[in-house]
Structure formats: structure tokens, C-alpha cells
Amino acid sequence: MLTYRTGIAGGQAAAAAMADHLLQQTLPASQLSMAAYYLGKAAETAEAIALGMGSVPLVRDDISPELAKALALQPGALVRPQELANILSGLSAEGGTLPGQQRDVRTYKDANGTERYRITYTDFTFSVPKAVSVAWMAAETDAERNSIVLACRTANDKLMRYIEREIGVAGFGHGHRAGQERGAMAWISVVHFTSRPTLAITRPDPVTGVVDTELVDVMRDGLMPGDPQIHFHNVTPNLLHTDSGRFVSINRELLAGRIHEFGAVGQAFLTAELEAIGIATALDERTQLLTLPVIPEHVCREFSKRTEQAEEAARGIARENGLEWDALDADRKVALLKGRALAGRQGKGDDLGDAIAWRRQIERLGWEHRTAVTKGKPAPQPAE
């Protein structure tokens, strides 16, 4: 499945909240390091862990030299927290102004009239089907587990290049009478391994007054570990470098009506990658989504509880603090949820992937699983 969200210039608090969301830890450091071995990003992951980062934002490996220079990014490199916040705010990683005329705008109406705000980024989020995440979580060996992650990563990369091919086109002049050109896009990918309930809260930015929507995590203490859910955030700056050397904004009108199509393409790429490592796939007749015959549907449902009822959880947090959720203004809602999230992280929280707790859930279900590889030889163990 593919979804997307955007950010706007002046939405500083929303950009900071998005950076915080992207950088949250979803796996223990040891497991994250093992995954990095298979993804070929061990050095970047080690650097991220040393810096106290929970996740590992990485620049696309084949970013064009012109975009890399404009955005102050390096191919395949780790993006540090302040660099990520700058990109989300519509700046270069170093905090500089981007080149070119940024044409893409969002209209905001207030008491003083109408203002136009530039879109700074689009986050294309590719979520793999639940059965694939369960197969990753329940695999008997690290080799199989991380081979699944690599298959998902490869499918995500192919999907983003497909999206670039389809929307990386700039038109010039009214009705494109002055012609069209192809262009190159940049993106920063962040893989998360668990799902967390989130709420979108709209409020004026405390500094700029620009109204934007913040994505705020809802952490519920002590209920259960985060559900296994592999998904990729692909933060795409609103900057297209055309074949003739011009910098323009990405024409988001080319996305209209195509998100489901792009999601289906990503699913097709993932199907091919999983089949290549010996995992049999099928198409769910009801949902028309990729599934794995080896993973029962009731097991998928068991590991989908964390993504449900985000607002109900927020109301519960408010009650615990003697407050009524509906009576709170947007600023107080954000402060309440961020305070809970901070306390949860300091106490190691309950959204981190927990292999032991997941195993206990499997045992309670009476489900036995060793491998999803049913064709050919299992993935080899890594060399010492």
C-alpha cells in the first residue's frame, strides 16, 4: 500500500514533529545492526546509533550530482537529525535556500486574506502487506528475516524509481506550450519495522502562525509491543532537476488518481522479490493485496492491534491526566501526547519491536512457524 503526505513552508513545528516521527526507534540496536548488514549499510547504521538516532535516514544511492549539490546531500549517506529537519522545512541539508522557482503552492485562508505556501516535501510511504511483516517477525533465522527486509527495500527502491519516471516531468508555458522535459528527483528513505498509532492535529505554527498538520505519535504504556509492520518513508524534496539543467518544483498534479496504481506497482515489485528468495505469494481475493499462503489470516489480525484506535488511546491518556480530550485545544493536545511519548521513550516505551513478546503472542495463538521459504534453499547465514 502506498500513501503520501506533504509539508509546507513555514510549518516549522509540523516539520519538527515529522522529523521526530521519522527518527523514532522501532527495533533494538542489535537487530537494526543485523538488518544493516544485509542492506549494505552497516557503517551508516553504526554512525546513526552512535549519534543516538532511532532510525537511519539514507539518501538514494544514485542521486544526481546536481541535486546532491543543491540539497547538500551525498549519495547513500546518512542524514543527521538537523539535516533532516532542514530538508523537511524546504531548505538544503545545511540550511541554505534551494535553487529555482518553487511553483507548487498550498492556499491558506485567514482573516487577512489569502496567502500561498510552498510545498516543501512529499513523503511517499510504502507499507508492505501484514503477512510479509509477520513472516519477517516469525522467521526462525536472522538470515531469512533480513533477506525479507532486503526484498522489501529493493521493492521500495524500484517503486520510487517508477514514481520518478511517471511524475518527474516538467512542463513549461501555459498548457505546456513551451514544451516538457524529464527531470530527476531526490529522496531520503527511512525504514520502520513496527507500526504506531498516530493522530494528525492541525494548528497554527507557534512561531510563524502558518496553519499546518502535525503527525503526533500516541504511546500507550505497558499494553503490548509495537505490531510488526515494515514500511518505508520516502521523503522527497519538492525539487526537480530537468535535463536542460533547470530546477523547478515537482508537478504534483501528475499524482492525481494514481496513488492506488503506484501502490499496486510496489506490490508487484515486492511479489517478484519474495518469489526470487523462495517465498510463495498469492493475491487475497477479498482485498486484492499480496499475501503469503504460509501465514494464516487470524495471525495477521492478531498482529494488527497496535494500528487501531489511535483517537481512543488519546482520549484514555487525557482521562488519566484528569482531562477531557474534546475540551482541549490543539496546542494542549500536542503537548499532552508529546509528553507521554517522551516519558515512554525514557522508560523504553512499548512501541519498540520486541521479539520475546511477539513469540509469546505466537505461543498463545498455538501457531507454529519456522520459515516462509517453501521453494528452493533457505537464505544462507552471513559469513563470520
N, C-alpha and C positions, 0 to 999 in steps of 0.2 A: 504494500500500500504506500502511496506517496501523498504527502500533504505539504503545504507550504505556508509560511507566514512572512511578513515584511516588517522592516523598521523604517522610521522616518527621521530626517534631520531635526535636531532639537529635542528628540525624545531620549535625553541622557539617562534618566532613571530606568526607562524601558531597556535601553542598550545595556546598562549595568546589570539589570535583572537577567537579561538573556545571556550575558557572559557568565554570570553566576550559575545559571541553569546548565549551560554547556560544559562548565568545568567541574561539575559535581562528580564525586567518586561513585562508581556503580559496581566496581569489583575490588576485592582486596589487591594490594600492590603486587603480591606474589603471582596471582593469577593474571593480572594485567601484564606483567613482565613476560609470562609464558606466551600469552597471546601475541605480544610484540615480536617474539622470536619468529613466529610463523608469518607475521605480516612484514618482516624485514625491517622493523622499526625499533629495534632494541635500544639503540643509542638515544633516540629521541624520547622514548618512554622512560628510560633511566633519568634523563635530564628533567622530564616533567615531574617524576616522583621526587627527585632531589629538590625541586622548586616548590613542592607541596601542592602540586596540581592534581586534581582528582581524575581528570581525563586528559586525552592527548590530542589537541587540535593540530592537524597536519595540512600543509599546503599541497595542492595537487602536484604530483611529481613532474608533470610536463607543462607547467605554467609557461606561457610565452615570456621571453626575456623582457619585452616591452611592458607587459602587465606586472611582471615581478618588480621591475624598477619603479613603476608608477605607484604600486601598492607597498613598496619596501618589504617584499616578501622573497623568500628563497625557495626553489623547488624542493618539495618533500620535507621542508623544515618544520620544526615545532614552532607554534605560535604562542608566545607567552601571554599571560593574562592581560596586561595593559595593551599589548599589541592587538589582541582580540577585541577588547573594548573599543579601541580606536577604529578598527575596521567596521564594527557594528554601528559606530557613530557617523560613518561616512567619510572617514579620514584614511590616510595611509597608516600602516602599522606603526610608523614613527610619529604619527600625529600631524602630518602635513596635509595640505589641500590636494585633492585629486585633480588631474588634468581634464580638460574638455568641458563642454557644456552639458550639465546634467538635466535632461529634459523631462525625465519621469517625475511626476508630482502626485501628491495626495492633497485633496482640497479639504480644508478645515474651516468651519464657520463658527465665528464667535460674535459677541456683542458689538465688536468694532468693524465687522465686515467679513470678508473672505481672504484668507491667506493660503498660499500654496507651499507645501513642504516636499522637499525632495525625498524620494525613497532611497535609503542607504544600502539595504541588502535584502536578499531573499534567502530564506532558509528552506531548502528542499529537504524534507525528512523522509527517508526511505526506511520503512519498518518491515522486517521480514515476517512471514506468517508465524503464528504462535507455535505450530507444530515443529518448525525449524528451530525456534528458540528452545523448546522443550528437549529436542534431540541434542542440542548443544549442551544444555544443562545436565542431562541424564547420561551422557556418554561415559563409558567406563574408563576411557583413557584420555590423557591430555592430548595425545596425537589426534584422535578423532575430534575432540572438542574444538581444537584450534584449526583443524582442517575445515570445519564448518564455518568458523569465523572468517577464514581466508576466502572461502567460496562466497560468503556474503559480501565481503569487502570488494572482491573482484566484480560481483554483480553491480554493486553500488557505483564503482568507478565507470563501468560500461554504461550504466544508466545516465550518469552525469554527462558523459560524452555524447550520448544520444540527445539529451536535452540541449546541449550546446549546439549540436548540428541543426536542431529544429528551431531554436529561438535566437541563435547567435547570428542574426541578420539585422542590419541597419538600413532603414530607408531614408532617403533624402528628398526634400522638397515636398510640396503639397501633393498628397496621393502618390508619393514616391516617384514623382515625375523626373526627378533628378537622378534616379537610379537607386539601386540597392547594392550592398556589399556584405560579404560574410565577415564575421569577426570572431575573436577568441574571448572566452570567459575565464575567470579565475574562481576557485572555490577552496574553502577550508573545511575538511571533513573531520567530524568527531564521532567516534563510535561509542554508544552507550549499551550496556548489557542488561539493564533492568528498566522497568517502567515505573514511573512515579505519577501519582495523581497531581494534576496542576490546575490552577484557575487562571483565567485571563481577566485581569482587572484594569479597567480604563480610568485614567485620572490625568489631570494636568501635571506636567513635569514640575517638580518643586523649584527648579532653577529657572527654566526657560518659559514655563507656562504652556508649552505645546502639549496638546492632548494626545496621548498615545496609550497603547495597551501593553501592560506588563504581564509576563508569564511568571507566576509565582508557584513554587512547589508547596504542596500540602503534606507535611510529615506527621504521621500518626504513631506515637510512641508505643513500642512493645507489642504491636499486633501480629506482624508477620514480616519476613524479609521481602525485599522487592521482588516482584514477579520477574522471571527470566524473560527478557524481551530485547533482542538485538535490533538496534535501529541506528541509523546514520543521519546526523545533522550535517548538511552541506551548505555552509554559509557562503553565499555568492554575492560579492560586492557588486553594486549597480554600476559596473564599468565594463564596456565592450571596446576592444581594440580592433579596428577594422583592417582589412587587407591593405588599404591605402595609407594606413598609419594614423587614422583619426581615433580619438577617444570620445565615445558617446555613451549614453545610458542604454541599458538593455530594454528592448521593446517588450514589455510585459503583456501587451495585447496579444502577442503570439501564444501566450499560455491559455487564453480563453477556451474553455471547453475541452482542454487536453490533459488535465491532471490525471484523470482516470486512465487515459490511454498511456501516459508515461508510467503510471504505476503498474499497468499490465506488462509493459515492456520490461520494467525492472524485474517483475516476477518471472518473465520468460528467461531473462539472463540468469536469474538465480536457479531456475529449474535446470538449465544446462550445466551450471557449475556443480550442482549437487549430484546430478547424474554422472558427471565426469569422475567423481570420487566414490562412486558405487552406492549412492543413496537413491533408492527408488522413490519417485514422486507420483502424485496424482492430482487431479483437479476436483475440488469439492463441488458437487453438483448444486448444492444449495447456495453457497457463497461465491462460486466461481473463482476461488482463491486456491493457490498452491497448498497442498497438504502432503503429509507423509503417511502412507498406509500403516507403517510400523508404530505410529503414535496415536493412541486412542483419543477420540474426541473428548471423553469425560476427563482425561488427564489435562488436555488443553484448557478446559473450563476451570479446573482446579487452580491452574497457574495463571489465571486471568483476573483474580480478585483485586489486585492492587490498583488496576487502572480504573476501577469503577468508583462511583460515588464520591468524587472529589469535593463537591459542594457540601455533601452531607458530613464529610470529615471536617471541613472548615467550620461548619455550624457546631460540631462537637467540641472543637478547640475553643470556640468562643464561649460555649456553655461552661467549660472547665475553668474559664477565667471570669465567670460571673457576668458575661456579656451576651447581648442578643445580636447575632450576625447581621440581620436585616437592618438593625438600627445603626450600624457602623458606617461611617463614610469611607470612601475608597482609600484614603491615606491610612486610616486606622486598620482596615482590613489587611493592607500590605504590611504594616508594621507588626501586626499580630502574627501573620503567617511567617514572616521572615524571622521573628524572634523564636518561634517554635522550630524552624528549620535550623537556626544557629545552635540552639540547645541540643537538637537531635544529633547534629554533626559532632559537637563536643563530647557527647556521650556515645559516639559511634553510630547513633541513629538506628533505624530499622529499614532503610531503603537499600542498603548495600547487599549485593548478591551474597548469599550465604549457602554454600554447598551443603553444609551439615543439615541446616534447617530444610533445605529442599529434599534431601534424602529422607528425612523424617516424614515429609509430606507424601513422598512416593510410597514409603512403607505403609502409611495409614491407608493409602488407596489400595494396597495389595497388588500393586503393579510391579512387574519385574521387567527390567530393561538392561541390555548390555550394549547393543550397538544398533545404529540405524543403517549401517553399511550392509546391504544384502546382496550386492553384486561385486564380484572381484575381491581383491585383498583389502583388508583394512589399511588405513593410512599408517605409514611407518612411524616408529618412535624417533624423536630427534636425536642426532648424534651427540655424544658427550663432548 
